[in-house]
Amino acid sequence: MTPLTTPSLAQLINRAARALARDADTALKPLGLRYAQVPVIALLNEGVGLTQKELAEATGIEQPSMAQLLARMDRDELIRRTPNPRDARSQTIELAPAAEARMSDAHDRLADLDARAVAGFTAAEVSTLKLLLTRLGDNLDRRRDGSEVVDPPS
């Protein structure tokens, strides 16, 4: 077997994702936040209480990982849990005031990181990158659920 001399697409995406996550954690740390919490915070920031199951489904995070993430967020007083009025077996999760107070600063820090990540790219290149990454994710999601990958329009 010959070693790969050129990184694969998966390796390049993984490298970029890890670098973004690392730098986002660094940017959010002074606010007492972690990058892994961002999808949950974004959903809860819309003001609607959700269950752990709903959060897991909406973010694509496995239930056990979501439980651990929410336990840490609860410990850090970033969320509050209340009995779910629709299902006595579950709880509704909402952002706590401590998290809400940090949202603007967190958003600014992540926007700065996005800008740094695409420094030197034209607006058209950024738009194309977003489109391609969205299609890539959609293709992978379709493969996982067994549906066909859609060819791009000609």
N, C-alpha and C positions, 0 to 999 in steps of 0.2 A: 504494500500500500504506500503510495507516495504522499508526503505531507502536503497540505494545502498551503500555497504561497500567497494566495489572495484571499482575504477574509470573505466569507459568505455573506449574503444579505442578512441572514439571521444573526450572524456575529456582529455585523455593523449596527443593526437595530438594537441588539442587546447592549452593546457598548454605549450607545447614545442614551438608551433608557436608564442604564445604571448611573451614568454621569449626571443626567438630569435629576434622578432621585437623590443622589448623593448631595448635589448642590442645592436642591430644594430643601432637604433636611437641614443643611447648614443655614440656609436663609430663614427657615421657619423656627429653628431651635430657640432663638431669643424670645419668641412669642409663646413658647411652651407647646408648640405644635410639631407634628411629624407629617411628612409628605404622604404617608400611607393613609392618613386621616382625611386628606383633601376630598376624595370622592364622597365620603360620608358627610363631611361638613357642607359640601356644595349642595347635596340633596336636602339636608336638613335646613340649610340656609333659606330655602324657599318658604319656610314657615309651616310646613305640613309635617306633623308627627308621623313617623313610619315605624313599623315593627322591624325586628332584627332580620326576619325572613325577607321582608320587602327590600331592606337595605342590601342584603346579600344578593338578591336577584338583580337589583338595579345596577349594582356596581360590578357584578361578576366575581365577587369575592366569596370563597367557599364559607359555608356556615361556621365551621370551627374557627377559622381565621377571623371571621366577622365577630364572633363571640369574644375572642381575645382582644381584638381592636376596641370593641365597645367597652369591655371591662377596663382597659387602660384609660379610655376617654372618660369613663365614669369616675375612675379613681382621681383623674386630673380635673374633675369638675367641668368638663367640656360639654357633657350631655346631661340631660335629666330624663329619668324614666318614670312613666306613670302607667297605671293599669290601662290596658287596651279596652275601650268600651265595646268593641266588636267581638272580642275574644278574651275571655277571662284567663286563658292559659298563657297569654303573651303580654308584652308591655309596649307602649308607644314611646318612641324615643324622639326627643327634641333637643335642639341646641340649648345649652345653658347660657345665661347672660355673659359669663366669663369668656365663652367662645365667640359670641356675637360681637363683643367689644374688640376682638382681634381681627375680625374679618377684613376690614378695609386695609389694614397694614399687611396682612397675609396676601391679599390679592395683589397689592402693589409689589411686594417682594417676588411673587411668582411671575408677574408681568415683566419685571426687570430680568428675571432668569430667562424667560422666553425670548426677550429681545437680545440678550447675550448669546443665546443658543443659535440665533439666526443672523448674527452680526455679519454684514457683508452680503447677505442675500438680498435680492431685489424683492419687491412686493409680489411680483409675478411668481418668483421662485418659492416664496413662502406659501402662496396660494396653491401652487402645484404640489408642494410637499404635503400640505394638509390634505389635499384631494387624494394623493397617492397613499398616504398612511391610512386614511379612512377606508379606501378600497382594500388595502392590504388586510386591515382588521376585519372588514366585512367578509373577505374571502376566507379568512381563517375561521371566523364564526360559522360561516355556512358549511365549511368542511366538517366542523365539530358536530353540527346538528344534522349532518347528512344531506343537506340540500346542495344543489349544484352551484358552482361558481359561475357568475355571470360575466360574459366577455364584455370588454369595453365597447362603447359605440364606435363605429368606424368614422 
